[in-house]
Every structure is written in C-alpha cells, then in structure tokens.
Amino acid sequence: MSKDNSSSTDSSSLDEMTNQSTSLASLDAQAILAQIQGSEGTGIADDVMESPLDGEFDGLLADCEEAAQSLYNIRDFIRFCVTQLRNYEVVVAQGTNDVFAEAAAIVLHTLSLDWSADEQILDCRLTPSEKGEVLALLQSRIVYRKPLSYLVNLAYFCDLPFYVDERVLIPRSPIAELIRQQFYPYFETNGVAQPLGADSTPDLPSFYLHGLENKQLYQPERILDLCTGSACIAIALASRFRDALVDAADIDTSALEVAAVNVEHHSMEHQLNLIESDL
C-alpha cells in the first residue's frame, strides 16, 4: 500500500468480531451492562441508567427488568426487542430493512449466532449473563440512536464482513448487486456469476434490449474506487476480479485507517492500494 496508515484497531480485532460478540459491544453498551446486571449477573438491577434525557427511558428500564425475569428463549427476546424498537420509534435504515431484522440482529449477534442457524435454535434458553448483554445492546440502540453497525463495529457488504465505526459510512450501495454479478454483461464473467435476468424471468433487464449483450468487455485489469471509506466496495471488487489491481482513494486520513483494517483482514495488501488524495 502506498500509505502506511496506523489504526488503533487491527485486523485481528475484526476476526474476533466476526466470531464472538463479547468484544463487539460499544463502550456505552458495556457501561449500561455494568449498571443493569445484578451483582451476581443474574438479571437487571435496580440502578437507574443515567442519560442525557433523564427520565425519558424509565419505562424502558422497567420493561428490561421484567424481561430479564420473565423471558427465557431467543424467540422471546427477539419479540421483546421488536416491541421496544417500535415503542421508541427507532429508525432502521442502515444494515437492516425492518424492526424484525434489527431485533434479530441484536439478539443473534450478541449470542454469536448467524442467520443460517437452524430455526430450532429460537427455542433455546438464554443464560442470565446473555440476557444482560442482549438488553444492554438494545438499550444502547434505543438511547443513543446509533446504528447497530456502529455499536458492534461490524457491517456486511457483498456477504463480506467489514470493521466500521463513525469515521466511515455504513456500507450500503446498489453497486453490490453489480459486483456480485461481476458487472455482467459489461464484463465477461468466466462462469463465476449468473446473468441478471434468468431464463425464467419474462422481463429481461433493459440493457439486453440495446444489444449490450454483444458488447462484453474483457475483465478489468485496473480498478479505481473513489471516496473509498471503509474500502468495502474496493475489497468486494478485488474479491470478484482476482486479476485486477485496485486503487482505493480517500481524502480522509481517519477513513483510510478504517480501510487499512479491512484490507489487512481480507488479506488484500497484494492487490489493493490505499491512496490518500483529493482526486
């Protein structure tokens, strides 16, 4: 890489984030957890959480105390999180599309479970400490109004995990679908990607109607990603176009520090070059 960006968070931390949840809670969440867990870690204590909006969340604290005592399995806690997210009108637009997905992400992430887990896992009971961790993350999400990806420092783009914090935007882009398809039909896919618009689809994409299916190009040799941020697009491109060299540029040094974490985690140093520049 052309610029050696140091970061307080290294690639090994992202490895831990994708495999366990205890290191993922933000400092705010951990502070809340320390307050709401009982002295023996058996539930919610009587301590009242201090917040900039004193008193506004007394109902939330009471509900969490009751949940810690009355709810038992994963299904219960997902349902409880849905209710609380709706009651406090939490906006879910970054990382998940609705409160059900957000609630499931809060619970499953805390328990180090992924979306492919068997549905029977929903009936598994939580330990008292697991209850406290789920409720701590839920409270942070509601009280501080931070997107979940910032609270857990983890986001996915093109099915790949990325470290994120408030120095970068949370990955979300319609380009993701094009990357998955290796920009077919604009580039040859070498059989890796499936064409957009399967044979069973009656309405083919409009670019087929303009003869672009006959104008495929060779796969790219160089790729430039401007305003790379976390480098999620650059890394996703590098993972799909293995023979291409990728330059990822950003004017923000802090953003490039995050990008460096992700480049190292995905072992892309040989293929991806980070550049600090105002292009």
Backbone hydrogen bonds in HBPLUS format (Angstrom, degrees):
<---DONOR---> <-ACCEPTOR-->    atom                        ^
c    i                          cat <-CA-CA->   ^        H-A-AA   ^      H-
h    n   atom  resd res      DA  || num        DHA   H-A  angle D-A-AA Bond
n    s   type  num  typ     dist DA aas  dist angle  dist       angle   num
A0013-SER N   A0010-ASP O   3.10 MM   3  5.69 139.8  2.27 111.5 121.1     1
A0014-LEU N   A0011-SER O   3.02 MM   3  5.30 127.5  2.31 103.4 116.6     2
A0015-ASP N   A0011-SER O   3.19 MM   4  6.62 150.1  2.29 148.0 156.5     3
A0016-GLU N   A0012-SER O   3.09 MM   4  6.43 153.7  2.16 145.1 151.4     4
A0017-MET N   A0013-SER O   2.93 MM   4  6.18 150.1  2.02 140.8 149.6     5
A0018-THR N   A0014-LEU O   3.06 MM   4  6.27 149.0  2.16 149.9 155.5     6
A0019-ASN N   A0016-GLU O   3.09 MM   3  5.25 155.4  2.15 105.2 112.9     7
A0020-GLN N   A0016-GLU O   2.87 MM   4  5.86 141.4  2.02 160.6 168.1     8
A0024-LEU N   A0021-SER O   2.88 MM   3  5.14 160.3  1.92 115.4 122.0     9
A0030-GLN N   A0026-SER O   2.94 MM   4  6.25 157.4  1.99 152.2 158.6    10
A0031-ALA N   A0027-LEU O   2.93 MM   4  6.13 151.9  2.01 145.9 153.5    11
A0032-ILE N   A0028-ASP O   2.96 MM   4  6.26 159.2  2.00 151.6 157.0    12
A0033-LEU N   A0029-ALA O   2.81 MM   4  6.01 158.4  1.86 148.0 154.8    13
A0034-ALA N   A0030-GLN O   2.97 MM   4  6.19 154.1  2.04 145.7 151.2    14
A0035-GLN N   A0031-ALA O   3.29 MM   4  6.56 138.6  2.47 136.8 147.0    15
A0035-GLN N   A0032-ILE O   2.94 MM   3  5.12 128.5  2.21 100.2 114.5    16
A0036-ILE N   A0032-ILE O   2.88 MM   4  6.17 157.5  1.93 159.6 166.4    17
A0037-GLN N   A0033-LEU O   3.05 MM   4  5.89 151.0  2.13 151.6 155.1    18
A0045-ALA N   A0036-ILE O   2.55 MM   9  4.99 139.0  1.71 118.5 133.2    19
A0038-GLY N   A0043-GLY O   2.80 MM   5  5.35 127.8  2.07 131.5 137.9    20
A0041-GLY N   A0038-GLY O   2.92 MM   3  4.88 164.5  1.95 108.9 113.2    21
A0056-GLU N   A0053-LEU O   3.11 MM   3  5.77 156.1  2.17 133.5 140.9    22
A0058-ASP N   A0055-GLY O   3.41 MM   3  5.35 170.0  2.42 107.9 107.1    23
A0060-LEU N   A0057-PHE O   3.09 MM   3  5.04 118.1  2.50  93.4 108.6    24
A0061-LEU N   A0057-PHE O   3.03 MM   4  6.38 158.4  2.08 153.5 158.5    25
A0062-ALA N   A0058-ASP O   3.00 MM   4  6.27 159.1  2.04 149.0 154.6    26
A0063-ASP N   A0059-GLY O   2.91 MM   4  6.10 158.4  1.96 146.2 152.3    27
A0064-CYS N   A0060-LEU O   2.89 MM   4  6.11 152.9  1.96 148.1 155.7    28
A0065-GLU N   A0061-LEU O   2.95 MM   4  6.20 152.4  2.03 146.9 154.2    29
A0066-GLU N   A0062-ALA O   3.05 MM   4  6.34 161.0  2.09 148.7 153.3    30
A0067-ALA N   A0063-ASP O   2.84 MM   4  6.06 154.9  1.90 145.7 153.5    31
A0068-ALA N   A0064-CYS O   2.94 MM   4  6.10 157.6  1.99 147.9 152.7    32
A0069-GLN N   A0065-GLU O   3.34 MM   4  6.60 141.4  2.50 139.2 148.4    33
A0069-GLN N   A0066-GLU O   3.14 MM   3  5.26 128.6  2.42  97.1 110.3    34
A0070-SER N   A0066-GLU O   2.83 MM   4  5.92 150.1  1.92 152.8 162.3    35
A0071-LEU N   A0067-ALA O   2.90 MM   4  5.17 163.5  1.93 138.2 141.9    36
A0126-LEU N   A0072-TYR O   2.77 MM  54  5.90 160.1  1.81 174.3 169.5    37
A0077-PHE N   A0073-ASN O   3.21 MM   4  6.61 157.8  2.26 152.2 157.7    38
A0074-ILE N   A0124-CYS O   3.06 MM  50  6.09 139.4  2.23 157.9 167.0    39
A0078-ILE N   A0074-ILE O   2.97 MM   4  6.23 154.3  2.03 156.6 163.7    40
A0075-ARG N   A0122-LEU O   2.86 MM  47  4.97 152.6  1.93 151.5 142.5    41
A0079-ARG N   A0075-ARG O   3.08 MM   4  6.28 166.3  2.10 151.5 155.1    42
A0080-PHE N   A0076-ASP O   2.92 MM   4  6.17 154.9  1.98 146.5 154.2    43
A0081-CYS N   A0077-PHE O   2.92 MM   4  6.04 159.3  1.96 143.8 148.8    44
A0082-VAL N   A0078-ILE O   3.00 MM   4  6.26 156.5  2.05 150.0 156.2    45
A0083-THR N   A0079-ARG O   3.12 MM   4  6.41 162.7  2.15 150.2 153.8    46
A0084-GLN N   A0080-PHE O   3.04 MM   4  6.34 163.8  2.07 154.0 157.8    47
A0085-LEU N   A0081-CYS O   2.89 MM   4  6.00 164.6  1.92 154.5 158.8    48
A0086-ARG N   A0082-VAL O   3.04 MM   4  6.21 154.5  2.11 148.7 155.5    49
A0087-ASN N   A0083-THR O   2.84 MM   4  6.04 160.2  1.88 149.5 155.9    50
A0088-TYR N   A0084-GLN O   3.06 MM   4  6.16 153.0  2.13 148.5 153.5    51
A0090-VAL N   A0085-LEU O   2.98 MM   5  5.29 172.3  1.99 158.7 160.6    52
A0089-GLU N   A0086-ARG O   3.06 MM   3  4.88 164.8  2.09 105.3 108.5    53
A0102-GLU N   A0098-ASP O   3.00 MM   4  6.28 157.3  2.06 149.6 156.9    54
A0103-ALA N   A0099-VAL O   2.80 MM   4  5.88 162.0  1.83 146.3 151.0    55
A0104-ALA N   A0100-PHE O   2.93 MM   4  6.12 162.4  1.96 148.2 153.3    56
A0105-ALA N   A0101-ALA O   2.88 MM   4  6.03 152.6  1.96 143.4 151.2    57
A0106-ILE N   A0102-GLU O   2.97 MM   4  6.26 155.1  2.03 149.5 155.6    58
A0107-VAL N   A0103-ALA O   3.12 MM   4  6.40 166.3  2.14 153.7 156.1    59
A0108-LEU N   A0104-ALA O   2.79 MM   4  5.79 164.5  1.81 157.1 160.5    60
A0109-HIS N   A0105-ALA O   2.94 MM   4  5.54 152.8  2.01 134.0 142.7    61
A0110-THR N   A0106-ILE O   3.27 MM   4  6.20 159.6  2.32 133.8 139.7    62
A0111-LEU N   A0107-VAL O   3.12 MM   4  6.36 146.9  2.24 146.8 155.8    63
A0113-LEU N   A0108-LEU O   2.82 MM   5  4.90 175.2  1.83 152.2 150.6    64
A0112-SER N   A0109-HIS O   3.00 MM   3  5.00 163.1  2.03 108.3 112.4    65
A0117-ALA N   A0114-ASP O   3.18 MM   3  5.77 164.4  2.20 119.5 121.4    66
A0121-ILE N   A0118-ASP O   2.94 MM   3  5.72 161.6  1.98 122.0 127.6    67
A0122-LEU N   A0119-GLU O   2.96 MM   3  5.69 162.0  1.99 120.8 125.8    68
A0123-ASP N   A0120-GLN O   3.18 MM   3  5.87 163.2  2.21 117.3 121.5    69
A0124-CYS N   A0121-ILE O   3.03 MM   3  5.34 166.0  2.05 114.7 118.0    70
A0130-GLU N   A0127-THR O   3.07 MM   3  5.11 116.7  2.49  98.3 113.9    71
A0131-LYS N   A0127-THR O   2.96 MM   4  6.28 156.3  2.02 157.4 164.2    72
A0132-GLY N   A0128-PRO O   3.09 MM   4  6.39 159.3  2.14 146.4 151.3    73
A0133-GLU N   A0129-SER O   3.03 MM   4  6.33 151.7  2.12 145.9 153.0    74
A0134-VAL N   A0130-GLU O   2.98 MM   4  6.21 163.9  2.01 154.9 158.5    75
A0135-LEU N   A0131-LYS O   2.97 MM   4  6.16 170.6  1.98 157.7 160.2    76
A0136-ALA N   A0132-GLY O   2.90 MM   4  5.98 145.6  2.01 140.4 150.3    77
A0137-LEU N   A0133-GLU O   3.08 MM   4  6.27 162.9  2.11 148.5 151.7    78
A0138-LEU N   A0134-VAL O   2.97 MM   4  6.21 159.2  2.01 149.9 156.4    79
A0139-GLN N   A0135-LEU O   2.93 MM   4  6.05 159.5  1.97 144.0 149.3    80
A0140-SER N   A0136-ALA O   3.00 MM   4  6.27 158.9  2.05 148.1 153.8    81
A0141-ARG N   A0137-LEU O   2.97 MM   4  6.18 157.6  2.03 147.3 153.6    82
A0142-ILE N   A0138-LEU O   3.03 MM   4  6.32 151.0  2.12 148.6 156.0    83
A0143-VAL N   A0139-GLN O   2.79 MM   4  5.83 172.7  1.80 161.6 163.1    84
A0144-TYR N   A0140-SER O   3.06 MM   4  5.60 155.6  2.12 136.9 144.4    85
A0150-TYR N   A0147-PRO O   2.99 MM   3  5.50 133.0  2.21 111.5 123.2    86
A0151-LEU N   A0147-PRO O   3.22 MM   4  6.62 151.7  2.31 147.8 156.2    87
A0151-LEU N   A0148-LEU O   3.02 MM   3  4.99 115.5  2.45  94.6 111.0    88
A0152-VAL N   A0148-LEU O   2.97 MM   4  6.24 153.3  2.04 158.2 164.4    89
A0153-ASN N   A0149-SER O   2.77 MM   4  5.38 113.4  2.22 127.9 143.0    90
A0154-LEU N   A0149-SER O   3.13 MM   5  5.16 139.4  2.31 132.3 142.5    91
A0155-ALA N   A0162-PHE O   2.98 MM   7  5.30 149.7  2.07 147.8 156.3    92
A0162-PHE N   A0155-ALA O   2.71 MM   7  5.30 142.8  1.84 161.6 171.7    93
A0157-PHE N   A0160-LEU O   2.92 MM   3  5.29 153.8  1.99 145.7 153.0    94
A0160-LEU N   A0157-PHE O   2.95 MM   3  5.29 157.6  2.00 111.5 118.8    95
A0168-VAL N   A0165-ASP O   3.13 MM   3  6.08 173.4  2.13 130.4 132.1    96
A0176-ALA N   A0173-SER O   3.09 MM   3  5.81 166.0  2.11 117.4 121.5    97
A0178-LEU N   A0175-ILE O   3.04 MM   3  5.19 114.4  2.49 100.7 116.6    98
A0179-ILE N   A0175-ILE O   2.89 MM   4  6.20 156.1  1.95 157.9 165.6    99
A0180-ARG N   A0176-ALA O   2.93 MM   4  6.23 159.7  1.98 151.3 156.4   100
A0181-GLN N   A0177-GLU O   3.13 MM   4  6.37 145.7  2.25 141.0 149.7   101
A0183-PHE N   A0178-LEU O   2.78 MM   5  4.88 169.1  1.79 153.6 151.4   102
A0182-GLN N   A0179-ILE O   2.90 MM   3  4.78 159.0  1.94 105.7 111.2   103
A0184-TYR N   A0181-GLN O   3.03 MM   3  5.63 147.5  2.14 114.5 122.5   104
A0186-TYR N   A0183-PHE O   2.64 MM   3  5.55 126.2  1.92 139.9 148.0   105
A0187-PHE N   A0183-PHE O   3.18 MM   4  5.81 134.7  2.40 119.1 128.2   106
A0217-LEU N   A0186-TYR O   2.94 MM  31  5.93 156.6  2.00 122.5 129.7   107
A0188-GLU N   A0217-LEU O   2.95 MM  29  6.18 144.9  2.08 173.9 173.1   108
A0192-VAL N   A0189-THR O   2.99 MM   3  5.59 170.4  2.00 122.9 124.5   109
A0201-THR N   A0198-ALA O   2.84 MM   3  5.25 159.4  1.89 113.9 120.9   110
A0208-TYR N   A0205-PRO O   3.12 MM   3  5.94 155.9  2.18 122.4 128.0   111
A0209-LEU N   A0206-SER O   2.92 MM   3  5.33 135.4  2.13 108.2 120.3   112
A0210-HIS N   A0207-PHE O   3.31 MM   3  5.37 156.6  2.37  99.7 106.5   113
A0211-GLY N   A0208-TYR O   3.34 MM   3  5.57 161.8  2.38 113.0 112.0   114
A0214-ASN N   A0211-GLY O   3.13 MM   3  5.83 165.2  2.15 116.7 121.4   115
A0215-LYS N   A0212-LEU O   2.99 MM   3  5.00 164.9  2.01 110.6 112.5   116
A0245-LEU N   A0221-GLU O   2.89 MM  24  6.19 163.4  1.92 145.4 143.4   117
A0223-ILE N   A0245-LEU O   2.91 MM  22  6.25 149.5  2.00 156.3 158.9   118
A0247-ASP N   A0223-ILE O   2.79 MM  24  6.16 166.3  1.81 166.9 169.2   119
A0225-ASP N   A0247-ASP O   2.82 MM  22  6.19 164.5  1.84 165.2 170.0   120
A0249-ALA N   A0225-ASP O   2.92 MM  24  6.25 157.9  1.97 159.0 166.1   121
A0227-CYS N   A0249-ALA O   2.88 MM  22  5.78 107.9  2.41 133.3 152.6   122
A0228-THR N   A0249-ALA O   2.96 MM  21  5.71 164.5  1.99 143.0 147.8   123
A0231-ALA N   A0228-THR O   2.92 MM   3  4.85 165.0  1.94 122.1 123.2   124
A0235-ILE N   A0231-ALA O   2.88 MM   4  5.94 162.4  1.91 151.3 156.0   125
A0236-ALA N   A0232-CYS O   2.94 MM   4  6.02 157.7  1.99 143.0 149.8   126
A0237-LEU N   A0233-ILE O   2.88 MM   4  6.06 157.3  1.94 149.9 156.1   127
A0238-ALA N   A0234-ALA O   2.94 MM   4  6.16 157.4  1.99 144.0 150.6   128
A0239-SER N   A0235-ILE O   2.91 MM   4  6.12 145.7  2.03 144.7 153.8   129
A0240-ARG N   A0236-ALA O   3.17 MM   4  6.42 133.0  2.41 137.8 149.0   130
A0240-ARG N   A0237-LEU O   3.10 MM   3  5.20 133.6  2.33  97.9 110.5   131
A0241-PHE N   A0237-LEU O   2.79 MM   4  5.93 158.2  1.84 158.8 165.3   132
A0244-ALA N   A0241-PHE O   3.10 MM   3  5.55 165.0  2.13 116.7 121.3   133
A0246-VAL N   A0271-GLN O   2.95 MM  25  6.22 172.1  1.95 165.2 167.6   134
A0273-ASN N   A0246-VAL O   2.78 MM  27  6.17 162.8  1.81 163.5 169.5   135
A0248-ALA N   A0273-ASN O   2.84 MM  25  6.04 170.0  1.85 158.3 160.3   136
A0275-ILE N   A0248-ALA O   2.88 MM  27  6.01 158.3  1.92 150.9 150.4   137
A0250-ASP N   A0275-ILE O   3.00 MM  25  6.51 149.2  2.10 162.8 172.2   138
A0277-SER N   A0250-ASP O   3.06 MM  27  5.81 143.1  2.21 117.5 127.2   139
A0256-LEU N   A0252-ASP O   3.14 MM   4  6.45 154.9  2.21 147.0 153.9   140
A0257-GLU N   A0253-THR O   3.03 MM   4  6.37 134.9  2.24 143.2 155.5   141
A0257-GLU N   A0254-SER O   3.15 MM   3  5.11 129.9  2.41  92.9 106.2   142
A0258-VAL N   A0254-SER O   3.33 MM   4  6.75 150.0  2.42 144.4 150.7   143
A0258-VAL N   A0255-ALA O   3.11 MM   3  5.24 119.9  2.49  97.6 111.5   144
A0259-ALA N   A0255-ALA O   2.92 MM   4  6.27 159.0  1.97 147.9 154.7   145
A0260-ALA N   A0256-LEU O   2.87 MM   4  6.01 150.3  1.96 140.9 147.8   146
A0261-VAL N   A0257-GLU O   3.35 MM   4  6.65 147.2  2.47 137.7 144.7   147
A0261-VAL N   A0258-VAL O   3.08 MM   3  5.26 122.8  2.42  99.8 113.8   148
A0262-ASN N   A0258-VAL O   3.25 MM   4  6.68 157.1  2.31 151.2 156.5   149
A0263-VAL N   A0259-ALA O   2.84 MM   4  6.12 157.1  1.89 155.6 162.9   150
A0264-GLU N   A0260-ALA O   3.04 MM   4  6.14 163.5  2.07 146.1 150.1   151
A0265-HIS N   A0261-VAL O   2.97 MM   4  6.16 159.0  2.02 145.1 151.7   152
A0266-HIS N   A0262-ASN O   3.03 MM   4  6.14 157.9  2.08 148.1 152.5   153
A0268-MET N   A0263-VAL O   2.98 MM   5  5.21 174.4  1.98 153.7 155.5   154
A0267-SER N   A0264-GLU O   3.04 MM   3  4.91 159.0  2.09 102.7 108.4   155
A0271-GLN N   A0268-MET O   2.94 MM   3  5.31 149.6  2.03 112.8 122.3   156
A0272-LEU N   A0268-MET O   2.77 MM   4  5.57 151.7  1.85 173.0 176.7   157
